[in-house]
């Protein structure tokens, strides 16, 4: 009887051991990984305006989620460049969201036009997210050529006029204030901004005084231009003179131009009656 009980105890013990071996082990759950993503890419300043020989800092700012490292590169559209370049260390970070930035310096040797910022964000598992953003580079150089002028509102009156009576010749000499994006403030060119962006080569005019205006006349029916007089513009650019009229024909006032200024002219036909 005792021998039988001992045999049962041994069997029970072996059975328990077998169950312990056969039972599956409960492993710790795998840690969750955050998917890497690029939330935003911005460039400051945009556009990048480079004046002459100056150097301008350009900063790209990137916000990521789940990134362990970021590479930020810059390059002109259609050209070679750093794509990507090593990124800077994170400026600030939380558990998942990280902000990165990188600054480069551009100067007169860098091409104008469209540029790109290229971004690669690398996650802890080695996966990569990519993004890019565009910005513009513009070189601004002083315009060194002559500025345009015009004679605005030229009028010879009255029309018609009786023979021998005097005509009044009036008008205003003006100089262009804009060339491209440059704005003439009276002493020097400055960046024009919205005042010079309407798409015209020359526009917005300023009076110009103390300049000589030559007066010419050409008779109707095949005459030739004859010099009549020289008058000067007033400080506000206006001019005025009186000249007797004897024949029908065309009156012309001419600003011949001067250093830094193109010439200009204007005409008006007047009929003389008896």
ChimeraX commands (.cxc) that place a marker at each C-alpha (Angstrom):
marker #1 position 0.00,0.00,0.00 radius 0.5
marker #1 position 2.76,2.44,0.90 radius 0.5
marker #1 position 4.61,1.54,-2.29 radius 0.5
marker #1 position 1.52,2.40,-4.35 radius 0.5
marker #1 position 1.14,5.80,-2.67 radius 0.5
marker #1 position 4.78,6.64,-3.33 radius 0.5
marker #1 position 4.36,5.72,-6.98 radius 0.5
marker #1 position 1.36,8.07,-7.30 radius 0.5
marker #1 position 3.29,10.95,-5.68 radius 0.5
marker #1 position 6.17,10.51,-8.12 radius 0.5
marker #1 position 3.77,10.45,-11.05 radius 0.5
marker #1 position 2.00,13.60,-9.83 radius 0.5
marker #1 position 5.31,15.37,-9.44 radius 0.5
marker #1 position 6.44,14.42,-12.96 radius 0.5
marker #1 position 3.08,15.52,-14.38 radius 0.5
marker #1 position 3.40,18.95,-12.76 radius 0.5
marker #1 position 6.89,19.33,-14.20 radius 0.5
marker #1 position 5.68,18.41,-17.66 radius 0.5
marker #1 position 2.90,20.99,-17.44 radius 0.5
marker #1 position 5.36,23.66,-16.37 radius 0.5
marker #1 position 7.52,22.97,-19.41 radius 0.5
marker #1 position 4.58,22.87,-21.82 radius 0.5
marker #1 position 2.96,26.12,-20.64 radius 0.5
marker #1 position 3.80,29.17,-22.79 radius 0.5
marker #1 position 5.95,31.93,-21.30 radius 0.5
marker #1 position 4.36,35.42,-21.04 radius 0.5
marker #1 position 6.89,37.93,-22.64 radius 0.5
marker #1 position 6.85,41.70,-22.01 radius 0.5
marker #1 position 4.85,43.59,-24.73 radius 0.5
marker #1 position 6.96,45.21,-27.51 radius 0.5
marker #1 position 7.39,48.97,-27.02 radius 0.5
marker #1 position 5.26,51.12,-29.28 radius 0.5
marker #1 position 7.21,53.10,-31.87 radius 0.5
marker #1 position 6.18,56.61,-32.93 radius 0.5
marker #1 position 5.81,57.06,-36.67 radius 0.5
marker #1 position 8.22,59.73,-37.91 radius 0.5
marker #1 position 6.61,62.70,-39.67 radius 0.5
marker #1 position 7.46,66.26,-40.69 radius 0.5
marker #1 position 4.79,68.66,-39.48 radius 0.5
marker #1 position 6.06,71.95,-40.91 radius 0.5
marker #1 position 8.87,73.58,-42.87 radius 0.5
marker #1 position 9.32,77.35,-43.02 radius 0.5
marker #1 position 11.99,79.74,-44.31 radius 0.5
marker #1 position 12.86,83.21,-43.01 radius 0.5
marker #1 position 13.15,85.66,-44.71 radius 0.5
marker #1 position 11.17,84.94,-47.84 radius 0.5
marker #1 position 11.93,86.42,-50.26 radius 0.5
marker #1 position 15.64,86.76,-49.55 radius 0.5
marker #1 position 16.68,90.20,-50.83 radius 0.5
marker #1 position 20.43,90.67,-51.27 radius 0.5
marker #1 position 21.56,94.26,-51.74 radius 0.5
marker #1 position 24.82,94.56,-53.62 radius 0.5
marker #1 position 27.67,92.94,-51.68 radius 0.5
marker #1 position 25.84,92.34,-48.42 radius 0.5
marker #1 position 25.40,88.89,-46.86 radius 0.5
marker #1 position 21.98,87.65,-45.73 radius 0.5
marker #1 position 21.25,84.90,-43.20 radius 0.5
marker #1 position 18.53,82.44,-44.23 radius 0.5
marker #1 position 17.00,80.15,-41.61 radius 0.5
marker #1 position 14.93,77.02,-42.19 radius 0.5
marker #1 position 12.77,75.85,-39.29 radius 0.5
marker #1 position 11.38,72.32,-39.17 radius 0.5
marker #1 position 8.93,70.68,-36.77 radius 0.5
marker #1 position 8.91,66.86,-36.57 radius 0.5
marker #1 position 7.22,64.08,-34.64 radius 0.5
marker #1 position 9.17,60.97,-33.68 radius 0.5
marker #1 position 12.44,62.04,-35.32 radius 0.5
marker #1 position 15.81,61.11,-33.88 radius 0.5
marker #1 position 17.75,63.16,-36.41 radius 0.5
marker #1 position 17.02,65.69,-39.14 radius 0.5
marker #1 position 18.99,66.75,-42.19 radius 0.5
marker #1 position 18.29,70.14,-43.76 radius 0.5
marker #1 position 19.67,71.16,-47.13 radius 0.5
marker #1 position 19.42,74.23,-49.37 radius 0.5
marker #1 position 19.77,74.53,-53.12 radius 0.5
marker #1 position 18.63,76.59,-56.11 radius 0.5
marker #1 position 15.91,75.09,-58.29 radius 0.5
marker #1 position 17.39,73.21,-61.20 radius 0.5
marker #1 position 20.91,73.42,-59.84 radius 0.5
marker #1 position 23.30,71.49,-57.69 radius 0.5
marker #1 position 23.45,72.17,-54.01 radius 0.5
marker #1 position 23.41,70.67,-50.58 radius 0.5
marker #1 position 20.56,68.16,-50.74 radius 0.5
marker #1 position 20.41,67.34,-47.94 radius 0.5
marker #1 position 23.04,68.74,-45.60 radius 0.5
marker #1 position 23.50,67.81,-41.93 radius 0.5
marker #1 position 20.88,69.42,-39.78 radius 0.5
marker #1 position 21.43,71.36,-36.61 radius 0.5
marker #1 position 20.68,70.10,-33.12 radius 0.5
marker #1 position 17.12,70.43,-31.91 radius 0.5
marker #1 position 16.26,73.87,-30.69 radius 0.5
marker #1 position 13.60,72.56,-28.32 radius 0.5
marker #1 position 12.00,69.17,-27.81 radius 0.5
marker #1 position 9.34,67.21,-25.95 radius 0.5
marker #1 position 8.83,63.45,-25.90 radius 0.5
marker #1 position 7.77,63.30,-29.53 radius 0.5
marker #1 position 7.64,66.80,-31.06 radius 0.5
marker #1 position 10.99,68.35,-31.93 radius 0.5
marker #1 position 11.89,71.67,-33.54 radius 0.5
marker #1 position 15.00,71.92,-35.66 radius 0.5
marker #1 position 16.63,74.79,-37.47 radius 0.5
marker #1 position 19.54,75.49,-39.76 radius 0.5
marker #1 position 20.95,78.82,-40.96 radius 0.5
marker #1 position 23.04,79.51,-44.04 radius 0.5
marker #1 position 24.46,82.74,-45.47 radius 0.5
marker #1 position 23.79,83.86,-49.04 radius 0.5
marker #1 position 25.58,86.65,-50.91 radius 0.5
marker #1 position 25.98,88.15,-54.38 radius 0.5
marker #1 position 27.59,84.95,-55.69 radius 0.5
marker #1 position 24.45,82.87,-55.08 radius 0.5
marker #1 position 21.95,82.68,-57.95 radius 0.5
marker #1 position 18.65,84.53,-57.83 radius 0.5
marker #1 position 15.33,82.83,-58.41 radius 0.5
marker #1 position 13.55,79.90,-56.82 radius 0.5
marker #1 position 15.34,77.90,-54.11 radius 0.5
marker #1 position 14.34,74.82,-52.14 radius 0.5
marker #1 position 14.82,73.59,-48.58 radius 0.5
marker #1 position 15.10,69.80,-48.47 radius 0.5
marker #1 position 14.34,67.97,-45.22 radius 0.5
marker #1 position 14.94,64.36,-44.13 radius 0.5
marker #1 position 13.66,63.22,-40.75 radius 0.5
marker #1 position 14.95,59.88,-39.43 radius 0.5
marker #1 position 12.98,57.93,-36.84 radius 0.5
marker #1 position 14.25,55.61,-34.11 radius 0.5
marker #1 position 13.48,52.57,-36.29 radius 0.5
marker #1 position 15.46,54.01,-39.21 radius 0.5
marker #1 position 12.43,55.03,-41.26 radius 0.5
marker #1 position 12.70,58.32,-43.13 radius 0.5
marker #1 position 10.19,61.08,-43.85 radius 0.5
marker #1 position 10.95,63.69,-46.53 radius 0.5
marker #1 position 9.63,67.17,-47.31 radius 0.5
marker #1 position 10.67,70.33,-49.10 radius 0.5
marker #1 position 9.65,73.98,-49.22 radius 0.5
marker #1 position 10.46,76.75,-51.67 radius 0.5
marker #1 position 11.61,80.33,-51.24 radius 0.5
marker #1 position 12.94,83.05,-53.52 radius 0.5
marker #1 position 16.27,84.84,-53.73 radius 0.5
marker #1 position 16.46,88.29,-55.29 radius 0.5
marker #1 position 19.50,90.45,-56.01 radius 0.5
marker #1 position 18.96,94.20,-55.90 radius 0.5
marker #1 position 21.51,96.46,-57.52 radius 0.5
marker #1 position 21.28,100.21,-58.07 radius 0.5
marker #1 position 20.17,101.24,-61.52 radius 0.5
marker #1 position 23.07,103.24,-62.91 radius 0.5
marker #1 position 21.71,104.32,-66.29 radius 0.5
marker #1 position 19.80,107.49,-67.18 radius 0.5
marker #1 position 16.29,107.90,-65.89 radius 0.5
marker #1 position 13.34,108.49,-68.18 radius 0.5
marker #1 position 11.72,111.90,-68.43 radius 0.5
marker #1 position 8.49,113.11,-69.96 radius 0.5
marker #1 position 6.74,116.40,-70.68 radius 0.5
marker #1 position 3.28,116.00,-69.26 radius 0.5
marker #1 position 0.18,118.02,-70.17 radius 0.5
marker #1 position 1.76,120.06,-72.94 radius 0.5
marker #1 position -0.77,122.47,-74.45 radius 0.5
marker #1 position -0.56,125.31,-76.94 radius 0.5
marker #1 position -3.71,127.44,-76.63 radius 0.5
marker #1 position -6.08,128.88,-77.61 radius 0.5
marker #1 position -7.03,126.58,-80.48 radius 0.5
marker #1 position -7.69,127.94,-83.07 radius 0.5
marker #1 position -5.89,131.24,-82.65 radius 0.5
marker #1 position -6.17,134.44,-84.70 radius 0.5
marker #1 position -3.12,135.33,-86.75 radius 0.5
marker #1 position -0.66,137.49,-84.81 radius 0.5
marker #1 position -2.19,136.67,-81.45 radius 0.5
marker #1 position -0.04,135.02,-78.80 radius 0.5
marker #1 position -0.19,131.35,-77.90 radius 0.5
marker #1 position 0.34,130.16,-74.35 radius 0.5
marker #1 position 2.62,127.12,-74.16 radius 0.5
marker #1 position 2.37,125.22,-70.89 radius 0.5
marker #1 position 3.43,121.84,-69.56 radius 0.5
marker #1 position 5.42,120.07,-66.87 radius 0.5
marker #1 position 8.75,118.24,-67.02 radius 0.5
marker #1 position 8.79,115.06,-64.97 radius 0.5
marker #1 position 11.32,112.35,-64.16 radius 0.5
marker #1 position 10.55,108.70,-63.52 radius 0.5
marker #1 position 10.80,107.63,-59.89 radius 0.5
marker #1 position 10.73,103.89,-60.46 radius 0.5
marker #1 position 12.93,101.48,-62.31 radius 0.5
marker #1 position 12.05,97.85,-61.66 radius 0.5
marker #1 position 11.79,97.66,-57.87 radius 0.5
marker #1 position 13.85,100.79,-57.21 radius 0.5
marker #1 position 12.21,103.96,-56.07 radius 0.5
marker #1 position 13.84,107.38,-56.51 radius 0.5
marker #1 position 13.30,109.47,-53.39 radius 0.5
marker #1 position 14.83,112.63,-54.85 radius 0.5
marker #1 position 18.39,111.94,-53.73 radius 0.5
marker #1 position 19.04,108.23,-54.20 radius 0.5
marker #1 position 17.36,104.96,-55.09 radius 0.5
marker #1 position 15.78,102.92,-52.32 radius 0.5
marker #1 position 13.87,99.64,-52.40 radius 0.5
marker #1 position 10.53,100.36,-53.98 radius 0.5
marker #1 position 8.18,97.80,-52.46 radius 0.5
marker #1 position 4.52,98.09,-53.45 radius 0.5
marker #1 position 5.07,101.49,-55.08 radius 0.5
marker #1 position 6.95,99.87,-57.98 radius 0.5
marker #1 position 5.26,96.51,-58.50 radius 0.5
marker #1 position 2.55,97.29,-61.06 radius 0.5
marker #1 position 4.44,95.61,-63.89 radius 0.5
marker #1 position 5.53,98.72,-65.78 radius 0.5
marker #1 position 9.15,99.46,-66.58 radius 0.5
marker #1 position 8.86,103.13,-65.70 radius 0.5
marker #1 position 6.06,104.67,-63.72 radius 0.5
marker #1 position 5.21,107.16,-61.03 radius 0.5
marker #1 position 6.65,110.53,-61.96 radius 0.5
marker #1 position 8.23,113.36,-60.00 radius 0.5
marker #1 position 8.62,116.98,-61.10 radius 0.5
marker #1 position 12.06,118.24,-62.03 radius 0.5
marker #1 position 12.93,121.93,-61.98 radius 0.5
marker #1 position 15.57,124.28,-63.35 radius 0.5
marker #1 position 15.91,122.46,-66.69 radius 0.5
marker #1 position 16.00,124.06,-70.15 radius 0.5
marker #1 position 13.15,123.40,-72.56 radius 0.5
marker #1 position 13.62,124.23,-76.24 radius 0.5
marker #1 position 10.64,125.36,-78.34 radius 0.5
marker #1 position 10.31,124.44,-82.03 radius 0.5
marker #1 position 7.66,125.09,-84.68 radius 0.5
marker #1 position 6.89,123.37,-88.00 radius 0.5
marker #1 position 4.46,124.93,-90.46 radius 0.5
marker #1 position 1.67,122.84,-91.88 radius 0.5
marker #1 position 1.96,121.47,-95.41 radius 0.5
marker #1 position 5.62,120.47,-95.60 radius 0.5
marker #1 position 7.50,122.85,-93.34 radius 0.5
marker #1 position 10.61,121.96,-91.34 radius 0.5
marker #1 position 11.32,122.32,-87.65 radius 0.5
marker #1 position 12.46,125.83,-86.73 radius 0.5
marker #1 position 13.98,126.80,-83.40 radius 0.5
marker #1 position 11.90,129.44,-81.61 radius 0.5
marker #1 position 13.00,129.88,-78.00 radius 0.5
marker #1 position 14.49,128.31,-74.85 radius 0.5
marker #1 position 12.66,128.47,-71.52 radius 0.5
marker #1 position 13.37,126.99,-68.09 radius 0.5
marker #1 position 11.19,124.87,-65.84 radius 0.5
marker #1 position 10.07,126.23,-62.50 radius 0.5
marker #1 position 11.03,124.44,-59.26 radius 0.5
marker #1 position 7.84,122.35,-59.54 radius 0.5
marker #1 position 8.69,121.30,-63.11 radius 0.5
marker #1 position 6.12,123.53,-64.82 radius 0.5
marker #1 position 6.96,125.85,-67.68 radius 0.5
marker #1 position 5.07,128.67,-69.38 radius 0.5
marker #1 position 5.70,131.08,-72.22 radius 0.5
marker #1 position 3.79,133.18,-74.76 radius 0.5
marker #1 position 4.70,133.18,-78.45 radius 0.5
marker #1 position 2.87,134.94,-81.34 radius 0.5
marker #1 position 1.34,132.63,-83.95 radius 0.5
marker #1 position 1.36,133.48,-87.66 radius 0.5
marker #1 position 0.89,130.11,-89.38 radius 0.5
marker #1 position -0.98,126.90,-88.70 radius 0.5
marker #1 position 1.35,124.12,-87.67 radius 0.5
marker #1 position 2.80,121.99,-84.90 radius 0.5
marker #1 position 4.51,123.29,-81.79 radius 0.5
marker #1 position 7.07,121.07,-80.10 radius 0.5
marker #1 position 8.82,121.41,-76.74 radius 0.5
marker #1 position 12.00,119.41,-76.20 radius 0.5
marker #1 position 13.99,118.55,-73.10 radius 0.5
marker #1 position 17.33,117.51,-74.65 radius 0.5
marker #1 position 18.40,115.48,-71.65 radius 0.5
marker #1 position 21.30,115.91,-69.26 radius 0.5
marker #1 position 23.62,113.84,-67.15 radius 0.5
marker #1 position 21.60,110.95,-65.74 radius 0.5
marker #1 position 18.42,111.95,-67.59 radius 0.5
marker #1 position 17.02,110.89,-70.93 radius 0.5
marker #1 position 15.54,113.54,-73.20 radius 0.5
marker #1 position 11.84,113.84,-74.02 radius 0.5
marker #1 position 9.44,115.93,-76.09 radius 0.5
marker #1 position 5.79,116.71,-76.70 radius 0.5
marker #1 position 3.82,118.29,-79.56 radius 0.5
marker #1 position 0.54,120.11,-80.16 radius 0.5
marker #1 position -1.02,121.24,-83.45 radius 0.5
marker #1 position -2.66,124.70,-83.61 radius 0.5
marker #1 position -4.71,126.14,-86.48 radius 0.5
marker #1 position -4.27,129.86,-87.21 radius 0.5
marker #1 position -7.30,131.74,-88.58 radius 0.5
marker #1 position -7.70,135.27,-89.94 radius 0.5
marker link #1:1,2 radius 0.2
marker link #1:2,3 radius 0.2
marker link #1:3,4 radius 0.2
marker link #1:4,5 radius 0.2
marker link #1:5,6 radius 0.2
marker link #1:6,7 radius 0.2
marker link #1:7,8 radius 0.2
marker link #1:8,9 radius 0.2
marker link #1:9,10 radius 0.2
marker link #1:10,11 radius 0.2
marker link #1:11,12 radius 0.2
marker link #1:12,13 radius 0.2
marker link #1:13,14 radius 0.2
marker link #1:14,15 radius 0.2
marker link #1:15,16 radius 0.2
marker link #1:16,17 radius 0.2
marker link #1:17,18 radius 0.2
marker link #1:18,19 radius 0.2
marker link #1:19,20 radius 0.2
marker link #1:20,21 radius 0.2
marker link #1:21,22 radius 0.2
marker link #1:22,23 radius 0.2
marker link #1:23,24 radius 0.2
marker link #1:24,25 radius 0.2
marker link #1:25,26 radius 0.2
marker link #1:26,27 radius 0.2
marker link #1:27,28 radius 0.2
marker link #1:28,29 radius 0.2
marker link #1:29,30 radius 0.2
marker link #1:30,31 radius 0.2
marker link #1:31,32 radius 0.2
marker link #1:32,33 radius 0.2
marker link #1:33,34 radius 0.2
marker link #1:34,35 radius 0.2
marker link #1:35,36 radius 0.2
marker link #1:36,37 radius 0.2
marker link #1:37,38 radius 0.2
marker link #1:38,39 radius 0.2
marker link #1:39,40 radius 0.2
marker link #1:40,41 radius 0.2
marker link #1:41,42 radius 0.2
marker link #1:42,43 radius 0.2
marker link #1:43,44 radius 0.2
marker link #1:44,45 radius 0.2
marker link #1:45,46 radius 0.2
marker link #1:46,47 radius 0.2
marker link #1:47,48 radius 0.2
marker link #1:48,49 radius 0.2
marker link #1:49,50 radius 0.2
marker link #1:50,51 radius 0.2
marker link #1:51,52 radius 0.2
marker link #1:52,53 radius 0.2
marker link #1:53,54 radius 0.2
marker link #1:54,55 radius 0.2
marker link #1:55,56 radius 0.2
marker link #1:56,57 radius 0.2
marker link #1:57,58 radius 0.2
marker link #1:58,59 radius 0.2
marker link #1:59,60 radius 0.2
marker link #1:60,61 radius 0.2
marker link #1:61,62 radius 0.2
marker link #1:62,63 radius 0.2
marker link #1:63,64 radius 0.2
marker link #1:64,65 radius 0.2
marker link #1:65,66 radius 0.2
marker link #1:66,67 radius 0.2
marker link #1:67,68 radius 0.2
marker link #1:68,69 radius 0.2
marker link #1:69,70 radius 0.2
marker link #1:70,71 radius 0.2
marker link #1:71,72 radius 0.2
marker link #1:72,73 radius 0.2
marker link #1:73,74 radius 0.2
marker link #1:74,75 radius 0.2
marker link #1:75,76 radius 0.2
marker link #1:76,77 radius 0.2
marker link #1:77,78 radius 0.2
marker link #1:78,79 radius 0.2
marker link #1:79,80 radius 0.2
marker link #1:80,81 radius 0.2
marker link #1:81,82 radius 0.2
marker link #1:82,83 radius 0.2
marker link #1:83,84 radius 0.2
marker link #1:84,85 radius 0.2
marker link #1:85,86 radius 0.2
marker link #1:86,87 radius 0.2
marker link #1:87,88 radius 0.2
marker link #1:88,89 radius 0.2
marker link #1:89,90 radius 0.2
marker link #1:90,91 radius 0.2
marker link #1:91,92 radius 0.2
marker link #1:92,93 radius 0.2
marker link #1:93,94 radius 0.2
marker link #1:94,95 radius 0.2
marker link #1:95,96 radius 0.2
marker link #1:96,97 radius 0.2
marker link #1:97,98 radius 0.2
marker link #1:98,99 radius 0.2
marker link #1:99,100 radius 0.2
marker link #1:100,101 radius 0.2
marker link #1:101,102 radius 0.2
marker link #1:102,103 radius 0.2
marker link #1:103,104 radius 0.2
marker link #1:104,105 radius 0.2
marker link #1:105,106 radius 0.2
marker link #1:106,107 radius 0.2
marker link #1:107,108 radius 0.2
marker link #1:108,109 radius 0.2
marker link #1:109,110 radius 0.2
marker link #1:110,111 radius 0.2
marker link #1:111,112 radius 0.2
marker link #1:112,113 radius 0.2
marker link #1:113,114 radius 0.2
marker link #1:114,115 radius 0.2
marker link #1:115,116 radius 0.2
marker link #1:116,117 radius 0.2
marker link #1:117,118 radius 0.2
marker link #1:118,119 radius 0.2
marker link #1:119,120 radius 0.2
marker link #1:120,121 radius 0.2
marker link #1:121,122 radius 0.2
marker link #1:122,123 radius 0.2
marker link #1:123,124 radius 0.2
marker link #1:124,125 radius 0.2
marker link #1:125,126 radius 0.2
marker link #1:126,127 radius 0.2
marker link #1:127,128 radius 0.2
marker link #1:128,129 radius 0.2
marker link #1:129,130 radius 0.2
marker link #1:130,131 radius 0.2
marker link #1:131,132 radius 0.2
marker link #1:132,133 radius 0.2
marker link #1:133,134 radius 0.2
marker link #1:134,135 radius 0.2
marker link #1:135,136 radius 0.2
marker link #1:136,137 radius 0.2
marker link #1:137,138 radius 0.2
marker link #1:138,139 radius 0.2
marker link #1:139,140 radius 0.2
marker link #1:140,141 radius 0.2
marker link #1:141,142 radius 0.2
marker link #1:142,143 radius 0.2
marker link #1:143,144 radius 0.2
marker link #1:144,145 radius 0.2
marker link #1:145,146 radius 0.2
marker link #1:146,147 radius 0.2
marker link #1:147,148 radius 0.2
marker link #1:148,149 radius 0.2
marker link #1:149,150 radius 0.2
marker link #1:150,151 radius 0.2
marker link #1:151,152 radius 0.2
marker link #1:152,153 radius 0.2
marker link #1:153,154 radius 0.2
marker link #1:154,155 radius 0.2
marker link #1:155,156 radius 0.2
marker link #1:156,157 radius 0.2
marker link #1:157,158 radius 0.2
marker link #1:158,159 radius 0.2
marker link #1:159,160 radius 0.2
marker link #1:160,161 radius 0.2
marker link #1:161,162 radius 0.2
marker link #1:162,163 radius 0.2
marker link #1:163,164 radius 0.2
marker link #1:164,165 radius 0.2
marker link #1:165,166 radius 0.2
marker link #1:166,167 radius 0.2
marker link #1:167,168 radius 0.2
marker link #1:168,169 radius 0.2
marker link #1:169,170 radius 0.2
marker link #1:170,171 radius 0.2
marker link #1:171,172 radius 0.2
marker link #1:172,173 radius 0.2
marker link #1:173,174 radius 0.2
marker link #1:174,175 radius 0.2
marker link #1:175,176 radius 0.2
marker link #1:176,177 radius 0.2
marker link #1:177,178 radius 0.2
marker link #1:178,179 radius 0.2
marker link #1:179,180 radius 0.2
marker link #1:180,181 radius 0.2
marker link #1:181,182 radius 0.2
marker link #1:182,183 radius 0.2
marker link #1:183,184 radius 0.2
marker link #1:184,185 radius 0.2
marker link #1:185,186 radius 0.2
marker link #1:186,187 radius 0.2
marker link #1:187,188 radius 0.2
marker link #1:188,189 radius 0.2
marker link #1:189,190 radius 0.2
marker link #1:190,191 radius 0.2
marker link #1:191,192 radius 0.2
marker link #1:192,193 radius 0.2
marker link #1:193,194 radius 0.2
marker link #1:194,195 radius 0.2
marker link #1:195,196 radius 0.2
marker link #1:196,197 radius 0.2
marker link #1:197,198 radius 0.2
marker link #1:198,199 radius 0.2
marker link #1:199,200 radius 0.2
marker link #1:200,201 radius 0.2
marker link #1:201,202 radius 0.2
marker link #1:202,203 radius 0.2
marker link #1:203,204 radius 0.2
marker link #1:204,205 radius 0.2
marker link #1:205,206 radius 0.2
marker link #1:206,207 radius 0.2
marker link #1:207,208 radius 0.2
marker link #1:208,209 radius 0.2
marker link #1:209,210 radius 0.2
marker link #1:210,211 radius 0.2
marker link #1:211,212 radius 0.2
marker link #1:212,213 radius 0.2
marker link #1:213,214 radius 0.2
marker link #1:214,215 radius 0.2
marker link #1:215,216 radius 0.2
marker link #1:216,217 radius 0.2
marker link #1:217,218 radius 0.2
marker link #1:218,219 radius 0.2
marker link #1:219,220 radius 0.2
marker link #1:220,221 radius 0.2
marker link #1:221,222 radius 0.2
marker link #1:222,223 radius 0.2
marker link #1:223,224 radius 0.2
marker link #1:224,225 radius 0.2
marker link #1:225,226 radius 0.2
marker link #1:226,227 radius 0.2
marker link #1:227,228 radius 0.2
marker link #1:228,229 radius 0.2
marker link #1:229,230 radius 0.2
marker link #1:230,231 radius 0.2
marker link #1:231,232 radius 0.2
marker link #1:232,233 radius 0.2
marker link #1:233,234 radius 0.2
marker link #1:234,235 radius 0.2
marker link #1:235,236 radius 0.2
marker link #1:236,237 radius 0.2
marker link #1:237,238 radius 0.2
marker link #1:238,239 radius 0.2
marker link #1:239,240 radius 0.2
marker link #1:240,241 radius 0.2
marker link #1:241,242 radius 0.2
marker link #1:242,243 radius 0.2
marker link #1:243,244 radius 0.2
marker link #1:244,245 radius 0.2
marker link #1:245,246 radius 0.2
marker link #1:246,247 radius 0.2
marker link #1:247,248 radius 0.2
marker link #1:248,249 radius 0.2
marker link #1:249,250 radius 0.2
marker link #1:250,251 radius 0.2
marker link #1:251,252 radius 0.2
marker link #1:252,253 radius 0.2
marker link #1:253,254 radius 0.2
marker link #1:254,255 radius 0.2
marker link #1:255,256 radius 0.2
marker link #1:256,257 radius 0.2
marker link #1:257,258 radius 0.2
marker link #1:258,259 radius 0.2
marker link #1:259,260 radius 0.2
marker link #1:260,261 radius 0.2
marker link #1:261,262 radius 0.2
marker link #1:262,263 radius 0.2
marker link #1:263,264 radius 0.2
marker link #1:264,265 radius 0.2
marker link #1:265,266 radius 0.2
marker link #1:266,267 radius 0.2
marker link #1:267,268 radius 0.2
marker link #1:268,269 radius 0.2
marker link #1:269,270 radius 0.2
marker link #1:270,271 radius 0.2
marker link #1:271,272 radius 0.2
marker link #1:272,273 radius 0.2
marker link #1:273,274 radius 0.2
view
